[in-house]
Amino acid sequence: MEVIRLRKLAIFPRLGVDDHERVAVQRAEVDLTLWANLRRAADADELPMTIDYTRLYDAVQEIASRRPYHLVEALAETIAKEIARLFPVVRVRVRVRKIHLPFRANLKCIEVEFEEKATATGGPARSTAGRAPAKAEPARKARAAKGTKR
């Protein structure tokens, strides 16, 4: 599995617990790590075969500016889920750094990390709890057609 990384992507969300923090946008940073099958793209050397970095960048910018976020955790999770849904990735890791802190501290930033796994089709992984495995479905249909029970 190959990896694409975008580091220190500047975003400008309305971010913070207190109202005064969300009055104006503030600068934050995002690191993205995407696991995907990139061999075909490397062999073909064609943009449509890979993850377009411009689309990826634009998606993160849109998510960050879509609405105000109280927590860095909410922003990081939203980015992770959306990237897993929108792009053909196996897994995505998102780190969001809030640089301007609302309290006095000897800190450079706070950083929150979320990871999201995706299905083989590039969408987010779905829980299968409570559902029969897919291979059991044809047998159930065949029994139903014959009118027999298990």
N, C-alpha and C positions, 0 to 999 in steps of 0.2 A: 504494500500500500504506500502510495506516495503522499507527500505533504505540501500544501501551499500555506505560506504564512504572510500575513499583512501585519506590520508592527507599527505602533505609535500612530494609528489613524486618529486624527483629531476630529472630535465630534463636539457639538454645541447644544446639549440638551438643557431643558429646564429641569433641574435635578436638586432635590433636597427635601428634608422633612418639614422644615419651617417655611412658611409662606414667603418670607423675604428672600429665601434662596431660589425660589422658582419665579420671581418677578422677571428676571432677565436670564438669558441663556448663559451658561458657563462652560468653559473649555474642559473637556475630559479626553481621555485617550482610550483607544481600543486596540487590543492585539487579537488577531484571529488566527487560529490554526485549523486547517481543513484537511481531513484525510479523504482521499478520493483515488480512483483508478485513473492515473494520468498517462499510462503507457501508450495508449492509442493516440492520444494528443501529441505526445513526444515523437512517436513514429511518423505521424502524418504532418506534424509541424503546421497545423491549421487551427485557428482560433475557435471555430465552432466545435472542436473536439475537446475543449478544455473549459475550465471555469473562467469566465471573463472577469478580470480584476476590476474593470470599470463598473460592471453591473453589481459586483460584490460591494465595492466602495459605495456606490449610490444606494444600495439596499440598506447598508448600515446607517448612512446619513439620514435616509427617510425614516427609519425606525427610531433613531435618536430624537428626531424633531417632530415625530407624530403626535406626541402628547407629553404633558409633564409627568415626571416620575418622582415618587417620594424616595425610593430606595435605589441605590446602585445595583442591588441584587435583582430588582424587578427589571431594570434596563438590561443587565447582562443576560438574564434568562430569556427575555423577549428577543434579543438579538440572536441568541443561540437557537431558539426554536424556529424563528423565521428563516435563518440561513439554512438550517436543516430541511426546512420545507421547500425553499425556493431553489436550492442548488443540488446537483447530483453528488452528494457527499456521503461518506459512510459515518463520519463523526465530525463534530465541530467543537472547538474549545474557544471560549470567549473570555477575555480578561478586560474589565473596564476599570480604569483608574480615575478617581476623582482627585483632582490636583488642589483645588481651592477648598480647604476645609473650613467649616463654619465654627471652629473652635480653635483656641490657641494650643498648639502642640508642636513638638519638634519632629514633625513628620513631613516627608516629601509628598506623600499621597496615601490614599487607601486604595486597595485593589480587591476586586471580587472576581472570582472565576466560576464559570458554568460550563458544563460539557453536555452535549446532546448527541445521542446516537440517532441515526436515520435508518429507514428501511432500505432495501435493495433498490427501490425506485427513486430514492433521493428524498423522500419525505420523512417526517419524524417518525420514530418508532412508535407503534401503537401497542397498547397492552392487549394481550390475548386472554386475560384472566376471564374465566367463566365461559369460554367458547371452546367448542370441540376443535381439534386440529383439522386443518384443511383436508388432509388425506382421508379423514373419516366421513366427509360429506358425501362422496359418491356412493359409499356403502349404505348410508342412511337413505339416500334417494332411491336406491335399488330396492331396499326393503319396503319402503313406502309404496312403490309402484306395485310390488307383489302383494301388498297388504299384510306382510308379516312383521312381527315385532322382534326385537333383539333377544 
